[in-house]
């Protein structure tokens, strides 16, 4: 006779504490079997077999595995395709309900529809919960029930709903009260990284613990890349190793500016849900599909490698290539440079960041790139073009950041600027203007 269980499917919520879907699973009518799937539909498309994000997930699963062993349970970890994994689980267990948390990316939505159908055909319910955002889908919308596409009114409504008495949006889910309801079994072995075709990168990962003093001083220091003044929590938010509710609660208490950054994250997730085309390679503003990008591959390679002759741009790209992190100010400057100075399709840059960033998140990465290129909702207008030299004088005045990441910038071997700023600015404005004449 097959054991009767419910399943909790871990995805971008890799923690036991304050986990909405896990909380509801543990309060259900059957013991809960924790499951994680290294999804081959995603991993098989990764060319870099030392992808540090896979390593981060693996290290996190090892930690969760130990915690569950201490609770006389175990996570079952698979390397495969979700539909095949759930078909296999159904052969071994009598599964009543599969619990999980929502994911708003286009692939995730298609995957979940497929799994829901598969489970329904077997008489198994599929239930999902909001966990990675404070407000999702229809929770922050206009009076006419349409989604916001401009951040400022969205953020005002977001804050108004949060501050309304007794809403409970920041209340944590007390998973710890119900851990006795995990399915009891001996620890199951995890598949090795190498068995999945991946190898350790040796990257060091930031702590998931919020630095309260950093958050308190965030507003005054966040724009200076030479200061270690950003939270580095992006990777933890991406994979759910920290709770967004707990982090927002800290931000509400300590820093309105830091809170605003978290609201931007909700905003872009909401845009991705309502306008999934942006996650499939389309400009939010259709008229911007008419821009005749130059797409010079030699210049793109120079941008990728930090050889544009603009020190701030090059330092940012070299930091990204070496560490998998880039300061937010530099993300804007480098993205603007690629799309507007070089007139290279923003999607090329978006894909490069997606490959390199440890904290890559489709919604935020796409939103940021479309903002910089002028193609997105609430975007920088096409005639707003960052001057990298002025950005350097303003935000790295003594060259501390540049000296760290660009030790050769004063050498004779350092390249001359790939394009003159004034010329590039005029060219970009002309090309954009001509393409958008019909607006």
PyMOL commands that set and color helices and strands:
alter all, ss='L'
color gray80, all
select helices_A, chain A and resi 20-26+40-43+52-69+82-92+106-121+151-163+175-181+194-196+212-216+218-221+234-239+244-254+256-274+276-280+286-290+297-305+311-323+328-341+346-356+362-373+388-395+400-405+421-435
alter helices_A, ss='H'
color red, helices_A
select strands_A, chain A and resi 3-10+31-39+75-80+93-101+125-129
alter strands_A, ss='S'
color yellow, strands_A
deselect
rebuild
show_as cartoon
